[in-house]
């Protein structure tokens, strides 16, 4: 974590200057299963004789939802239509029953 945050001569974090392969490698080493940033400062959500459940940030969720909703291919790129965009919003920012927001296609 300190290596990724170490500043260069211009004060930018080292991870910002890394190429895509190095960034991917370091991220995979930092996060559990290359995706989950465990919040170990918070108390466990659940503890039993066989398991411990902790909170985590899912750094792969946005890419996963986009890939599920996007249309296209590697040659032309991937795009979201309005319906796919609305589905992404619903998955990534669930609305509470008290929210008065309507998404229509």
C-alpha positions in Angstrom: 0.0 0.0 0.0 2.8 2.4 0.8 4.6 1.6 -2.5 1.4 2.5 -4.4 1.0 5.7 -2.6 4.7 6.8 -2.6 5.0 10.1 -4.4 7.2 10.8 -7.4 9.2 13.9 -7.9 6.0 15.8 -8.8 4.1 14.6 -5.7 1.9 12.1 -7.7 1.2 8.6 -6.3 3.4 5.9 -7.9 0.3 4.0 -8.9 -0.8 6.9 -11.1 2.5 6.6 -13.1 2.4 2.8 -13.5 1.4 1.2 -16.7 -1.8 -1.0 -16.8 0.0 -4.3 -16.2 1.9 -3.0 -13.1 -1.3 -1.3 -11.8 -3.3 -4.6 -12.2 -0.5 -6.6 -10.5 -0.2 -4.3 -7.5 -4.0 -4.0 -7.2 -4.4 -7.8 -7.2 -1.7 -8.1 -4.5 -3.4 -5.4 -2.4 -7.0 -6.6 -2.5 -8.4 -9.9 -1.3 -9.0 -12.1 -4.4 -7.8 -9.1 -6.4 -11.1 -7.3 -5.8 -12.1 -6.8 -2.2 -10.5 -4.2 0.1 -11.1 -5.6 3.6 -12.2 -3.0 6.1 -10.2 -4.4 9.0 -10.5 -1.3 11.2 -14.2 -2.0 11.6 -15.5 -4.7 13.9 -16.5 -8.0 12.2 -20.2 -8.2 11.1 -20.4 -11.8 12.2 -18.2 -14.2 14.2 -18.9 -17.9 14.7 -16.9 -21.0 15.4 -16.2 -21.5 11.7 -16.3 -18.1 10.1 -15.7 -14.4 10.4 -17.5 -11.9 8.2 -15.9 -8.4 7.7 -17.0 -5.4 5.6 -15.2 -4.8 2.4 -15.2 -2.4 -0.6 -15.8 -4.3 -3.9 -13.5 -2.7 -6.4 -14.7 -5.0 -9.2 -18.4 -4.3 -9.0 -18.5 -1.4 -11.5 -16.7 -3.4 -14.2 -18.8 -6.5 -13.6 -22.1 -4.6 -13.9 -20.9 -2.7 -17.0 -19.8 -6.0 -18.6 -23.2 -7.5 -17.9 -25.1 -4.6 -19.4 -22.9 -3.4 -22.2 -23.3 -4.4 -25.8 -20.5 -4.7 -28.4 -17.3 -6.5 -28.9 -13.5 -6.1 -28.5 -13.2 -4.6 -32.0 -15.9 -2.0 -31.8 -15.8 -1.3 -28.1 -18.6 -1.7 -25.6 -21.5 0.7 -25.2 -24.5 1.1 -22.9 -27.9 1.9 -24.3 -30.4 3.8 -22.1 -31.9 0.6 -20.7 -28.4 -0.8 -19.9 -27.5 2.5 -18.2 -30.6 2.5 -16.1 -29.9 -1.1 -15.1 -26.4 -0.1 -14.0 -27.8 2.7 -11.9 -30.3 0.4 -10.3 -27.5 -2.2 -9.5 -24.9 0.3 -8.3 -27.0 2.8 -6.4 -30.1 1.0 -5.1 -32.9 3.4 -4.3 -34.6 3.4 -1.0 -38.3 3.2 -0.7 -38.3 6.9 0.4 -36.5 8.1 -2.7 -38.7 9.8 -5.3 -36.7 9.0 -8.4 -38.1 7.5 -11.5 -36.0 6.0 -14.3 -37.9 5.4 -17.6 -36.8 4.1 -20.9 
